[in-house]
Amino acid sequence: SSWPDRTLRAVQGCPLSSLVRSMAKFSLAAIFAAGYQGASAFEFTVGQPNLRQSPAVRAPGVGALPGQDRGASYAGASAPGALHIAGVVTAGAAVVAATVRRARKPVVGGNWKCNPESMSKLDGLVANINACDTSKCDVYVCPSPLHVAYCADKFTNGAEVTPQNCNFKGCGAFTGEMAVEQMKDLKIEWCLIGHSERREYFKEDDELLATKLKYILDAGMKCVFCIGEKLPEREKGLEATMAVCISQLEQIKGLLDPAKVVIAYEPVWAIGTGVTATAQQAQETHAEIRKWIAENVSPECAEGIRIQYGGSANAKNAPELSACPDIDGFLVGGASLKPEFVDIVAAISAAK
């Protein structure tokens, strides 16, 4: 078969969602056409996609690929198309990589935990959230159970109220619990489960959390599912860290759906301690989690699912962490009770 056919099959083997794969095919088709017409060299500058801009308003001359305003462009002198395999492959990879990075919208959550002590302080916290620009980033907030109903209709920028826990039985004789039916009555669509404090202090294990996740999804809601290792595992290295994360993901792998589940990776040793995983540590763990999902669920799920970093995330370290390709957002604890939460949202919105 021809080299474009072989190259396209190679691209099709990449772990892309069907939508991204279709876009990759379309972009590569344009590049192949250029190669057959004799373009001898490729110069690529990948810009932000603008799907609403028509080709007619783009500058004439070099050919911008569809969906890009400063997109991948080519230029060169005439030469046989068969000589340009390397240029085409590089070009296709650049287009595909840029598209994949933009396919996952960043998401930042604020976990207020058991705060504040007085309802009189809620309006100020709500104002902090409403000050966030959510045009390029999804935002959710986890109030304490007593404050969920008050906050349910207070956010004006699309931020989602996301309770910190739920039961797995529904309404009835379950003292001290919350049911998703009650959440849905408040127009709540998201719930957070699996936080390390629930695992540690309230003995919630992987089997129970898998049952809860299925209950949430079966009810038509969405979920932020927390995972993460303790310090002894981290000190043993990445392999031991991943063993913990895999054990926490194994029982829910059949439930992972990028449209309905967000994974929050939180190294337990960094939560509330002021100690943050380095950008390298965070990125390598996120990448390994994504690789495991690709191998044990599907490549499409791995590319589509959003993985947040949590563990003393703040305005100071957010820009560096946001630059990591496999970090799709943050689950923020203490800093979500401060005005700097706005800066965290802005940092990852700018990076992605």
Secondary structure, DSSP 4 states (H G I P E B T S, - for coil): --HHHHHHHHHHTSS--HHHHHHHHHHHHHHHHHHHTTB--EE-------TT--GGGSPSSS-PPTT-SS--EE---B--GGGGHHHHHHHHHHHHHHHHHHHS--EEEEE--S--SSGGGHHHHHHHHHTS--SSSEEEEE--GGGHHHHTTT-SSSPEE--S---SS-SSS-TT---HHHHHHTT--EEEE--HHHHHHS---HHHHHHHHHHHHHTT-EEEEEE---HHHHHH-HHHHHHHHHHHHHTTGGG--TTTEEEEE--GGGTTTS----HHHHHHHHHHHHHHHHHHT-HHHHHHSEEEEESS--TTTHHHHHTSTT--EEEESGGGGSTTHHHHHHHHHHH-
